[in-house]
């Protein structure tokens, strides 16, 4: 836990580091987390959801974002970008989180590790994965999941390259995409990837329509935050 120079506020502080064009993850966190957990956001410049754009985001804008969020003395930090964390496999995501932890003085968790924990809880092995990404980023998600021992039986993306536009996809459109893509697919679980996709709102709709467990990037990160503070209590 980061040291607090103040007067011992009772609330738990979560530092959230997200792409600058992300309009969804912060909203999901504020809606889902209990009032004693407060969320304090720093942003990393990103407009294009491409490999080049995300590598630039990590190399140039993670360090200043971490330095900014350090000043609220967070108890926990979340690195809030699924595809960027997967660019170099699981070790790359861990390194990004380790670098943020060193800069902020607080434990840092990534989306990929949060997703892995939820999949273990579900005992899922055969995964369907839907994303808003282009295929280049889809394959990095596949690689990270397969590296962790999962079988990706179906993978499809919406092909969106402007991150702001991802946040404009409605839960109903996510449902329609899932129904079209997963007809006849046999999977233990559906993973809706991307912290800027309104998947948390879509999960009940998709689960009811498909009859299988559905998880999402933000849902998994939120559950990881809750679990962290429950363990610390």
C-alpha positions as CSV (number, residue, x, y, z in Angstrom):
1,X,0.0,0.0,0.0
2,X,1.3,3.5,-0.9
3,X,2.1,5.7,2.1
4,X,-0.4,8.4,2.8
5,X,0.9,11.8,4.1
6,X,-2.6,12.9,5.0
7,X,-4.8,12.1,8.0
8,X,-5.8,8.5,7.4
9,X,-8.9,8.7,5.2
10,X,-11.0,5.6,5.6
11,X,-11.8,5.1,2.0
12,X,-9.8,2.9,-0.3
13,X,-8.3,4.6,-3.4
14,X,-8.0,2.9,-6.8
15,X,-5.8,4.5,-9.4
16,X,-7.2,3.8,-12.9
17,X,-4.9,4.2,-15.9
18,X,-6.9,4.2,-19.2
19,X,-6.4,5.3,-22.8
20,X,-7.4,9.0,-23.2
21,X,-10.2,8.1,-25.6
22,X,-11.8,5.5,-23.3
23,X,-15.3,6.6,-22.3
24,X,-16.5,3.3,-20.7
25,X,-14.2,1.8,-18.1
26,X,-14.3,4.8,-15.7
27,X,-18.1,4.8,-15.9
28,X,-18.3,1.1,-15.2
29,X,-16.0,1.4,-12.2
30,X,-18.0,4.2,-10.7
31,X,-21.2,2.3,-11.2
32,X,-20.1,-1.1,-9.9
33,X,-17.7,-0.4,-7.0
34,X,-19.0,0.3,-3.5
35,X,-18.9,3.8,-2.1
36,X,-15.9,3.1,0.1
37,X,-13.7,2.4,-2.9
38,X,-13.0,5.7,-4.8
39,X,-11.6,5.8,-8.3
40,X,-9.0,8.3,-9.5
41,X,-8.2,8.3,-13.2
42,X,-5.1,9.1,-15.2
43,X,-5.1,9.0,-19.0
44,X,-2.7,7.8,-21.7
45,X,-3.0,9.4,-25.1
46,X,-4.6,7.1,-27.6
47,X,-6.9,7.6,-30.6
48,X,-6.2,4.7,-32.9
49,X,-6.6,1.1,-31.7
50,X,-3.7,-0.3,-33.7
51,X,-0.5,-2.0,-32.6
52,X,1.5,1.1,-33.4
53,X,-0.9,3.4,-31.6
54,X,-0.9,1.2,-28.5
55,X,2.9,0.7,-28.4
56,X,3.3,4.5,-28.5
57,X,0.7,4.8,-25.7
58,X,2.7,2.4,-23.5
59,X,6.2,3.7,-24.3
60,X,5.4,7.5,-24.1
61,X,2.3,7.9,-21.9
62,X,2.3,5.2,-19.3
63,X,5.1,6.7,-17.3
64,X,3.5,10.2,-16.9
65,X,0.1,8.7,-16.2
66,X,1.6,6.6,-13.5
67,X,3.4,9.6,-12.0
68,X,0.1,11.5,-12.0
69,X,-1.9,8.8,-10.3
70,X,0.9,8.4,-7.7
71,X,0.0,11.7,-6.3
72,X,-3.3,10.4,-4.9
73,X,-1.4,7.7,-3.0
74,X,-3.5,4.8,-4.4
75,X,-4.0,1.6,-2.5
76,X,-4.3,-0.3,-5.8
77,X,-3.7,0.6,-9.4
78,X,-5.4,-0.9,-12.5
79,X,-3.8,-0.8,-15.9
80,X,-7.0,-0.5,-18.0
81,X,-6.2,-1.7,-21.5
82,X,-6.7,-5.3,-22.6
83,X,-5.2,-5.3,-26.1
84,X,-2.2,-3.1,-25.2
85,X,-1.4,-5.5,-22.4
86,X,-1.4,-8.4,-24.8
87,X,1.0,-7.0,-27.4
88,X,3.9,-9.0,-26.1
89,X,2.1,-11.8,-24.4
90,X,1.6,-12.4,-20.7
91,X,5.1,-11.3,-19.7
92,X,4.6,-7.9,-21.4
93,X,1.4,-7.2,-19.4
94,X,3.2,-8.2,-16.2
95,X,6.1,-5.9,-17.1
96,X,3.8,-2.9,-17.7
97,X,2.1,-3.6,-14.4
98,X,5.4,-4.0,-12.6
99,X,6.7,-0.7,-14.0
100,X,3.5,1.1,-12.9
101,X,3.8,-0.5,-9.4
102,X,7.3,0.8,-9.1
103,X,6.3,4.3,-10.2
104,X,3.2,4.5,-8.0
105,X,4.3,2.5,-4.9
106,X,1.0,0.5,-5.1
107,X,0.2,-3.0,-6.3
108,X,-0.9,-2.9,-9.9
109,X,-3.2,-5.4,-11.7
110,X,-3.9,-5.7,-15.4
111,X,-6.9,-6.8,-17.3
112,X,-5.4,-10.0,-18.6
113,X,-4.6,-11.3,-15.1
114,X,-8.1,-10.4,-13.9
115,X,-9.6,-12.3,-16.9
116,X,-7.4,-15.3,-16.1
117,X,-8.7,-15.4,-12.5
118,X,-12.3,-15.3,-13.6
119,X,-11.8,-18.1,-16.1
120,X,-10.2,-20.2,-13.4
121,X,-13.2,-19.6,-11.2
122,X,-15.5,-20.7,-14.0
123,X,-13.2,-23.7,-14.9
124,X,-13.5,-22.7,-18.5
125,X,-11.1,-24.2,-21.1
126,X,-12.8,-23.6,-24.5
127,X,-13.3,-19.9,-25.1
128,X,-15.2,-17.8,-27.6
129,X,-13.7,-14.3,-27.8
130,X,-15.4,-11.3,-29.3
131,X,-13.7,-7.9,-29.6
132,X,-14.2,-4.5,-31.3
133,X,-10.6,-4.8,-32.7
134,X,-8.9,-5.4,-36.0
135,X,-7.4,-8.8,-36.6
136,X,-3.9,-7.7,-35.8
137,X,-4.9,-7.0,-32.2
138,X,-7.3,-10.0,-32.1
139,X,-4.3,-12.3,-32.6
140,X,-2.4,-10.8,-29.7
141,X,-5.5,-11.5,-27.5
142,X,-5.6,-15.1,-28.9
143,X,-1.9,-15.5,-28.2
144,X,-2.1,-14.4,-24.6
145,X,-5.1,-16.7,-23.9
146,X,-3.5,-19.7,-25.6
147,X,-0.2,-19.0,-23.7
148,X,-2.2,-19.3,-20.5
149,X,-3.5,-22.7,-21.6
150,X,-6.9,-21.9,-23.0
151,X,-8.3,-23.1,-26.3
152,X,-9.8,-20.3,-28.4
153,X,-12.5,-22.0,-30.4
154,X,-13.9,-18.8,-32.0
155,X,-12.5,-15.3,-32.4
156,X,-14.0,-12.3,-34.2
157,X,-13.7,-8.5,-34.1
158,X,-15.8,-5.6,-35.3
159,X,-12.7,-4.1,-37.1
160,X,-12.9,-0.7,-35.4
161,X,-9.7,1.3,-35.4
162,X,-10.8,4.5,-33.7
163,X,-11.0,3.9,-29.9
164,X,-13.7,6.6,-29.4
165,X,-16.0,4.7,-31.8
166,X,-15.6,1.5,-29.8
167,X,-17.3,3.3,-26.9
168,X,-20.3,4.1,-29.1
169,X,-21.2,0.5,-29.8
170,X,-24.4,-0.2,-27.9
171,X,-25.2,-3.3,-25.7
172,X,-27.8,-4.2,-28.2
173,X,-25.3,-4.2,-31.0
174,X,-22.9,-6.3,-28.9
175,X,-25.8,-8.8,-28.4
176,X,-26.5,-8.9,-32.2
177,X,-22.8,-9.5,-32.9
178,X,-22.6,-12.3,-30.4
179,X,-25.7,-14.0,-31.7
180,X,-24.4,-13.8,-35.3
181,X,-20.9,-15.0,-34.5
182,X,-21.7,-17.8,-32.0
183,X,-24.4,-19.6,-33.8
184,X,-23.4,-23.3,-33.6
185,X,-20.2,-22.6,-31.6
186,X,-19.6,-24.8,-28.6
187,X,-17.6,-22.9,-25.9
188,X,-17.4,-23.0,-22.1
189,X,-17.4,-19.2,-21.8
190,X,-17.6,-16.1,-23.9
191,X,-15.0,-13.4,-23.3
192,X,-15.9,-9.9,-24.5
193,X,-12.6,-8.1,-24.7
194,X,-11.9,-4.3,-24.5
195,X,-12.2,-1.9,-21.6
196,X,-13.9,0.7,-23.9
197,X,-16.7,-1.7,-25.0
198,X,-20.0,-1.5,-23.1
199,X,-19.9,-5.2,-22.3
200,X,-20.8,-4.9,-18.6
201,X,-24.2,-3.7,-19.7
202,X,-24.4,-6.3,-22.4
203,X,-23.5,-9.4,-20.3
204,X,-27.1,-10.1,-19.0
205,X,-28.5,-9.8,-22.5
206,X,-25.9,-12.1,-24.0
207,X,-25.9,-14.7,-21.3
208,X,-29.7,-15.0,-21.6
209,X,-29.5,-15.3,-25.4
210,X,-26.6,-17.8,-25.5
211,X,-27.0,-19.7,-22.3
212,X,-23.3,-19.7,-21.5
213,X,-21.2,-17.7,-19.0
214,X,-20.1,-14.4,-20.3
215,X,-17.2,-12.3,-18.9
216,X,-15.8,-9.0,-20.0
217,X,-12.6,-7.0,-19.5
218,X,-14.2,-4.4,-17.2
219,X,-16.3,-7.0,-15.3
220,X,-13.2,-9.0,-14.5
221,X,-11.2,-5.9,-13.4
222,X,-14.0,-4.8,-11.2
223,X,-14.2,-8.2,-9.5
224,X,-10.4,-8.2,-9.0
225,X,-10.6,-4.8,-7.3
226,X,-13.4,-6.0,-5.0
227,X,-11.4,-9.2,-4.2
228,X,-8.3,-7.2,-3.4
229,X,-10.0,-5.1,-0.7
230,X,-11.9,-8.0,0.7
231,X,-8.7,-9.8,1.3
232,X,-7.2,-6.7,2.9
233,X,-10.1,-6.3,5.2
